[in-house]
C-alpha cells in the first residue's frame, strides 16, 4: 500500500476577500473527489476555530510577576469606626 499524504496536505484552504480586502469566506481545493469528500466529512462532524495567543506567559514574564505580587499581598479591608448616636 502506498503511503498517502495527510488530508491537510492533500487539500489547501484559501481566504477569499472582497474588493476592500476584507475576508468574506474560505475555499478548500482538494487533489481528488475522495479528498474533498473526506474534508466535507470532517466539517460535517465538527469545525473548531481557536485563538492562538501571541505570547505564552512564563514564570519569568512581567505579567506573572504582577499577578503574583497582587495575590501575595492581600489588601486589608477598612474597619468601621464606632459612631456615637445621639439619643435625645
Backbone as CSV, one residue per row, in Angstrom:
resi,resn,N_x,N_y,N_z,CA_x,CA_y,CA_z,C_x,C_y,C_z
1,UNK,0.840,-1.186,0.000,0.000,0.000,0.000,0.883,1.246,0.000
2,UNK,0.521,2.225,-0.786,1.294,3.464,-0.896,0.933,4.385,0.268
3,UNK,1.964,4.963,0.897,1.710,5.926,1.964,1.051,7.159,1.362
4,UNK,-0.030,7.591,1.996,-0.754,8.750,1.495,-0.434,9.967,2.369
5,UNK,-0.330,11.117,1.734,-0.089,12.351,2.480,-1.296,12.616,3.377
6,UNK,-1.088,13.332,4.480,-2.211,13.695,5.343,-3.214,14.579,4.581
7,UNK,-4.451,14.569,5.032,-5.511,15.328,4.375,-5.166,16.811,4.262
8,UNK,-4.546,17.369,5.304,-4.206,18.800,5.272,-3.167,19.129,4.206
9,UNK,-2.472,18.118,3.696,-1.536,18.333,2.593,-2.180,18.047,1.237
10,UNK,-3.290,17.309,1.233,-3.997,16.999,0.001,-5.066,18.043,-0.329
11,UNK,-5.399,18.880,0.650,-6.377,19.954,0.459,-5.757,21.265,0.942
12,UNK,-6.020,22.330,0.217,-5.470,23.640,0.563,-6.596,24.647,0.750
13,UNK,-6.513,25.411,1.829,-7.532,26.407,2.127,-7.033,27.795,1.724
14,UNK,-7.916,28.579,1.123,-7.603,29.976,0.813,-8.740,30.844,1.325
15,UNK,-8.408,32.062,1.692,-9.392,33.042,2.127,-9.746,33.912,0.927
16,UNK,-11.019,34.036,0.631,-11.488,34.882,-0.463,-11.871,36.229,0.142
17,UNK,-11.333,37.304,-0.451,-11.554,38.656,0.070,-12.364,39.482,-0.910
18,UNK,-13.062,40.489,-0.379,-13.828,41.385,-1.246,-12.910,42.470,-1.808
19,UNK,-13.491,43.428,-2.532,-12.712,44.488,-3.178,-11.955,45.351,-2.165
20,UNK,-12.467,45.429,-0.931,-11.813,46.219,0.124,-10.761,45.421,0.884
21,UNK,-10.613,44.157,0.542,-9.624,43.321,1.209,-10.130,42.618,2.450
22,UNK,-11.423,42.743,2.751,-11.985,42.091,3.933,-12.275,40.622,3.612
23,UNK,-11.941,39.727,4.537,-12.224,38.306,4.300,-13.731,38.061,4.239
24,UNK,-14.161,37.305,3.229,-15.591,37.010,3.059,-15.911,35.546,3.307
25,UNK,-15.099,34.640,2.808,-15.293,33.210,3.035,-14.002,32.484,2.693
26,UNK,-13.977,31.207,3.005,-12.797,30.430,2.629,-13.212,29.350,1.637
27,UNK,-12.263,28.938,0.847,-12.462,27.860,-0.116,-11.378,26.823,0.108
28,UNK,-11.760,25.563,-0.049,-10.807,24.474,0.097,-10.745,23.733,-1.230
29,UNK,-9.538,23.610,-1.754,-9.319,22.886,-3.007,-8.557,21.608,-2.687
30,UNK,-9.130,20.477,-3.090,-8.528,19.178,-2.794,-8.032,18.520,-4.069
31,UNK,-7.094,17.595,-3.909,-6.492,16.912,-5.055,-7.490,16.013,-5.789
32,UNK,-8.366,15.346,-5.041,-9.310,14.405,-5.651,-10.697,14.572,-5.038
33,UNK,-11.692,13.954,-5.689,-13.052,13.974,-5.141,-13.097,13.224,-3.811
34,UNK,-12.321,12.160,-3.711,-12.261,11.400,-2.456,-11.736,12.290,-1.324
35,UNK,-10.693,13.073,-1.596,-10.149,14.002,-0.596,-11.199,15.051,-0.227
36,UNK,-11.919,15.557,-1.232,-12.981,16.537,-0.982,-14.056,15.944,-0.083
37,UNK,-14.450,14.717,-0.369,-15.480,14.058,0.448,-15.004,13.846,1.880
38,UNK,-13.725,13.504,2.036,-13.158,13.315,3.376,-13.138,14.641,4.136
39,UNK,-12.761,15.727,3.446,-12.750,17.051,4.088,-14.170,17.472,4.462
40,UNK,-15.134,17.187,3.601,-16.535,17.505,3.891,-17.001,16.769,5.143
41,UNK,-16.612,15.516,5.265,-16.971,14.730,6.446,-16.388,15.352,7.709
42,UNK,-15.162,15.833,7.624,-14.531,16.482,8.776,-15.343,17.712,9.187
43,UNK,-15.740,18.549,8.229,-16.510,19.753,8.543,-17.907,19.421,9.037
44,UNK,-18.511,18.355,8.521,-19.832,17.956,8.999,-19.769,17.471,10.436
45,UNK,-18.656,16.847,10.792,-18.510,16.333,12.157,-18.324,17.476,13.147
46,UNK,-17.302,18.307,12.914,-17.041,19.421,13.829,-15.958,20.312,13.251
47,UNK,-16.160,21.606,13.379,-15.140,22.581,12.995,-14.861,23.446,14.220
48,UNK,-13.609,23.529,14.613,-13.206,24.296,15.790,-12.262,25.396,15.340
49,UNK,-12.539,26.616,15.779,-11.657,27.745,15.480,-11.149,28.270,16.815
50,UNK,-9.843,28.206,16.992,-9.237,28.623,18.260,-8.465,29.919,18.087
51,UNK,-8.247,30.599,19.202,-7.402,31.782,19.231,-6.061,31.349,19.795
52,UNK,-5.010,31.608,19.042,-3.659,31.247,19.477,-3.010,32.488,20.087
53,UNK,-2.643,32.430,21.377,-2.021,33.608,21.996,-0.687,33.942,21.334
54,UNK,-0.403,35.225,21.256,0.853,35.677,20.651,2.040,35.403,21.556
55,UNK,1.805,35.390,22.867,2.891,35.235,23.819,2.446,34.304,24.924
56,UNK,3.172,33.248,25.126,2.866,32.346,26.236,3.433,32.967,27.504
57,UNK,2.661,32.962,28.560,3.110,33.544,29.827,3.970,32.522,30.545
58,UNK,5.175,32.920,30.897,6.081,32.025,31.613,6.296,32.572,33.015
59,UNK,7.026,31.822,33.826,7.283,32.264,35.196,8.094,33.541,35.237
60,UNK,8.903,33.801,34.224,9.742,34.994,34.208,9.005,36.208,33.633
61,UNK,7.802,36.012,33.144,7.061,37.087,32.495,6.695,38.187,33.482
62,UNK,6.793,39.462,33.081,6.385,40.568,33.957,4.921,40.463,34.355
63,UNK,4.073,39.940,33.477,2.658,39.800,33.810,2.492,38.835,34.969
64,UNK,3.223,37.731,34.940,3.144,36.753,36.020,3.616,37.374,37.325
65,UNK,4.677,38.181,37.263,5.181,38.830,38.474,4.138,39.777,39.049
66,UNK,3.455,40.547,38.206,2.424,41.461,38.681,1.278,40.702,39.328
67,UNK,0.865,39.615,38.717,-0.213,38.812,39.286,0.232,38.220,40.609
68,UNK,1.455,37.712,40.676,1.967,37.116,41.906,2.016,38.159,43.022
69,UNK,2.441,39.387,42.699,2.501,40.446,43.710,1.112,40.785,44.229
70,UNK,0.142,40.897,43.331,-1.196,41.283,43.771,-1.853,40.174,44.581
71,UNK,-1.512,38.924,44.323,-2.086,37.820,45.073,-1.344,37.641,46.394
72,UNK,-0.036,37.880,46.411,0.781,37.637,47.596,0.498,38.616,48.731
73,UNK,0.092,39.831,48.413,-0.127,40.836,49.443,-1.592,41.251,49.463
74,UNK,-2.418,40.566,50.284,-3.830,40.931,50.331,-4.012,42.312,50.940
75,UNK,-4.979,43.004,50.435,-5.272,44.353,50.925,-6.204,44.224,52.119
76,UNK,-5.847,44.929,53.217,-6.677,44.883,54.414,-7.949,45.696,54.187
77,UNK,-9.068,45.120,54.623,-10.346,45.820,54.485,-10.429,46.890,55.572
78,UNK,-10.981,48.053,55.250,-11.118,49.094,56.274,-12.093,48.642,57.362
79,UNK,-11.734,48.995,58.591,-12.576,48.637,59.732,-13.432,49.838,60.067
80,UNK,-14.733,49.601,60.265,-15.656,50.695,60.577,-15.404,51.186,61.996
81,UNK,-15.318,52.505,62.126,-15.144,53.113,63.445,-16.509,53.189,64.132
82,UNK,-16.537,53.002,65.464,-17.822,53.145,66.172,-18.315,54.594,66.047
83,UNK,-19.613,54.728,65.859,-20.218,56.039,65.699,-21.092,56.318,66.909
84,UNK,-20.925,57.515,67.486,-21.758,57.898,68.633,-23.135,58.282,68.120
85,UNK,-24.161,57.769,68.757,-25.533,58.058,68.342,-26.165,58.931,69.412
86,UNK,-26.724,60.069,69.010,-27.389,60.977,69.941,-28.800,60.450,70.197
87,UNK,-29.091,60.107,71.461,-30.398,59.514,71.792,-31.267,60.500,72.541
88,UNK,-31.258,61.770,72.235,-32.089,62.753,72.938,-33.446,62.879,72.338
